[in-house]
Amino acid sequence: MAAGSTYTPIATTTLGSNQTTITYSSISASYTDLLLVIAGRGTRTGNTVDGNIKFNSDSGSNYSVTYLYGDGSSASSARASNQTAGNAGLWYPAASTTSGIYSATTLQIMNYSNSTTYKTWLTRDGNQSNTGGLPGASANLWRNTAAINRIDLSLGVGDWATGSTFTLYGIAAA
């Protein structure tokens, strides 16, 4: 991100009911970067669930991720290539997690409107569950040079739960 940047809220969504996909479309190319802030929770019963992101409705095997996460006593890492969706958070609390607990996640999407390079973004999250947190970070790649004008957010299993909040910011150089 550029030093001295200004953040402009583009859109905020707070769910009044469960929803499968959150979509931001017709994203203007008038910013340098995008920042997406999620306070999310899933409807899946049992385990936590991962978040997915697709740009411009691309479901091809064009996404890659390298991520790190830890539980306070140990750390792990993994990599996945040729995925049909990108990483939008490592884990979100499931329906069995105590009511009112949401995972805080940020996605920093750099040079989203550049039409000559692949798109990269950084994801940082801190999953909260009944047993504590599991913070993580990932570096991500969408192998496409198209300017991003649409973002779709979903979960690997289940829906986004009522009360989940999503805010998209545009970042412009000051």
FENDA-V666817 format. One record per residue. RES is the residue in one small letter. PHI is phi in radians with two decimals (none if undefined). PSI is psi in degrees with one decimal (999 if undefined). OMEGA is omega in whole degrees, -180 to 180 (* if undefined). Layout:
RES;PHI;PSI;OMEGA / RES;PHI;PSI;OMEGA
This chain:
m;none;146.6;179 / a;-1.25;142.8;177 / a;-1.17;142.5;178 / g;1.29;23.8;-178 / s;-1.22;157.6;173 / t;-2.04;140.5;-179 / y;-1.79;127.4;178 / t;-2.05;118.9;177 / p;-1.13;127.1;178 / i;-1.65;-46.8;-179 / a;-2.81;145.6;175 / t;-2.24;135.9;178 / t;-2.24;125.8;171 / t;-2.07;123.2;-173 / l;-1.33;126.6;174 / g;-1.59;-10.9;176 / s;-2.69;166.2;180 / n;-1.08;145.2;-178 / q;-2.52;137.9;-177 / t;-1.27;-46.6;-175 / t;-2.34;139.4;172 / i;-1.85;127.6;-177 / t;-2.17;133.0;169 / y;-2.00;119.5;-178 / s;-2.18;167.3;-179 / s;0.96;43.1;180 / i;-1.24;123.3;-179 / s;-1.16;148.8;178 / a;-1.60;23.9;-173 / s;-1.58;8.8;180 / y;-2.09;166.9;176 / t;-1.45;-48.4;-177 / d;-2.37;170.2;173 / l;-2.12;149.4;173 / l;-2.25;125.2;178 / l;-1.99;125.1;-179 / v;-2.01;124.9;-177 / i;-2.15;132.8;166 / a;-2.01;93.3;-168 / g;-2.10;161.9;180 / r;-2.70;147.0;-179 / g;-1.88;166.0;179 / t;-1.66;-6.2;-179 / r;-1.04;139.5;174 / t;-1.53;147.9;179 / g;1.65;-123.4;-172 / n;-1.29;167.4;173 / t;-1.16;169.4;-175 / v;-2.39;148.5;-178 / d;-1.52;155.1;178 / g;-1.71;145.0;180 / n;-2.12;148.3;176 / i;-2.33;140.2;174 / k;-2.26;141.1;178 / f;-1.88;136.9;176 / n;0.91;34.6;179 / s;1.06;23.6;-179 / d;-1.38;114.9;177 / s;-1.88;12.0;178 / g;-1.27;170.9;-180 / s;-1.41;61.4;-171 / n;-2.02;12.0;-176 / y;-2.03;142.3;176 / s;-2.38;153.2;-180 / v;-2.57;142.8;168 / t;-2.18;123.4;-177 / y;-2.32;156.3;179 / l;-2.22;142.3;176 / y;-2.70;159.8;-178 / g;-2.68;166.3;-178 / d;-2.11;13.1;-180 / g;1.72;-21.8;178 / s;-2.14;-17.0;177 / s;-2.61;158.0;180 / a;-2.18;151.8;179 / s;-2.41;160.9;175 / s;-2.52;160.0;178 / a;-2.78;164.8;179 / r;-2.45;142.7;175 / a;-2.41;133.5;179 / s;-2.10;163.2;176 / n;0.96;42.9;178 / q;-1.54;156.0;180 / t;-1.59;2.0;174 / a;-2.68;154.2;178 / g;-1.62;174.9;-178 / n;-1.48;124.7;176 / a;-2.14;38.6;-179 / g;2.13;135.5;-175 / l;-1.26;-47.0;-179 / w;-2.59;139.3;174 / y;-2.04;144.9;180 / p;-1.00;142.5;179 / a;-1.57;173.7;-178 / a;-1.04;-27.8;-179 / s;-1.36;-9.7;177 / t;-1.27;146.5;180 / t;-0.81;134.5;180 / s;-0.94;141.4;177 / g;1.56;-1.0;179 / i;-1.69;124.5;-179 / y;-2.23;150.9;176 / s;-1.55;133.5;176 / a;-1.63;122.4;-176 / t;-2.36;139.1;172 / t;-2.18;141.1;175 / l;-2.15;119.5;179 / q;-1.83;107.9;-175 / i;-1.78;112.3;-174 / m;-1.59;143.1;174 / n;0.85;42.5;-175 / y;-1.08;-26.2;-177 / s;-1.71;-1.0;177 / n;-1.19;131.3;-177 / s;-1.87;20.0;179 / t;-2.15;-4.8;-178 / t;-2.29;157.8;171 / y;-1.13;156.0;-177 / k;-1.70;138.2;177 / t;-2.14;152.6;174 / w;-2.65;153.2;178 / l;-1.91;135.9;178 / t;-2.08;133.3;175 / r;-2.25;132.5;180 / d;-2.58;162.9;179 / g;-2.42;79.5;-179 / n;-0.99;134.8;176 / q;-1.99;137.5;178 / s;-2.46;-174.6;178 / n;-1.14;-22.1;-176 / t;-1.84;5.1;178 / g;2.17;-165.5;-175 / g;-1.79;163.0;177 / l;-2.48;80.3;-176 / p;-1.20;149.3;179 / g;-2.65;166.1;177 / a;-2.57;149.6;178 / s;-2.53;151.3;171 / a;-1.93;132.4;-170 / n;-2.27;155.3;-180 / l;-2.44;133.5;169 / w;-1.94;114.2;-177 / r;-1.44;76.1;179 / n;-2.76;139.9;-179 / t;-1.65;-2.6;-180 / a;-1.14;144.2;173 / a;-1.13;139.1;179 / i;-1.37;122.1;177 / n;-2.20;-0.4;178 / r;-2.58;138.4;177 / i;-2.26;128.5;175 / d;-2.06;129.2;180 / l;-2.03;131.1;178 / s;-2.53;178.0;176 / l;-1.98;155.2;180 / g;-1.09;-35.0;177 / v;-2.48;134.1;177 / g;1.46;-169.9;-177 / d;-1.96;166.5;168 / w;-1.24;136.9;-176 / a;-1.50;152.9;174 / t;-0.85;136.1;180 / g;1.68;-15.9;177 / s;-1.10;141.8;-177 / t;-2.20;138.7;-178 / f;-2.32;126.8;177 / t;-2.26;127.4;177 / l;-1.85;126.9;178 / y;-2.01;143.9;169 / g;-1.69;140.0;180 / i;-2.03;120.1;179 / a;-2.04;142.6;176 / a;-1.08;137.5;-178 / a;-1.24;999;*
